Amino acid sequence: MTTDVPAPCLAQLFLVGRFACRVGDDDVRLTPTAERVLAFLALARRPVRRHQLAGTLWPEVTDRQALTRLRSTLWKVPAPHRAALVEADATTVALHRDAGVDLYALDDPEPSPATAAAPMAAGELLPGWCDEWVLVERERHRQLRLHALEDRCARACEQGLYTDALRAGLEAVAQEPLRESAHRRVIEVHLAEGNSAEALHQYETFRTLLRAELGLAPSPAIRALVRPLLGRPAD
């Protein structure tokens, strides 16, 4: 009689706002070095050669020592959790193919209606981490999240879901107050609702901030949105 081997529990990594790891229903506590290994694999989104991974995480030691540290780090992760988190062979290491990562929600260029309406993880990618491989991905995540919020704002506005639209647009403005496209989305929502005073207030807030911070004037595109409300040039 054969006995079925139970499938490993699905794992979930959280990299936005903090590092956290769950396997099944368990919150998994990892060593700082294990956190760095899993974060690197999650950001790589593909199998990574052992020499590359070890050399990147432990550049101050020899290749042999770095590989030893990598093996030690992986083996210190409890075996049931390790099986759900990592796939490895003689030459490569990868995050388990079934593991989820909050960061990946922004990778889909055409999200489903359910995904498009789901709350987006808020916060900075791996705050406090200063590794170069984190900094590059942090900026990528920031830009993708801003675009996703603006797209969500526009879609909700087209559907008449003005509360959802404003929530997304104002979140984009809060994340990057000098981003004109985010302010434009908010103004468009106010105009769609017929709230002219709110649209003008949003424009004036942006115009004042832009001049104070950068000494610049708003672009013709955003000025054109509010010009009809004044019957004269917005400035």
Disulfide bonds with the S-S distance in Angstrom:
none
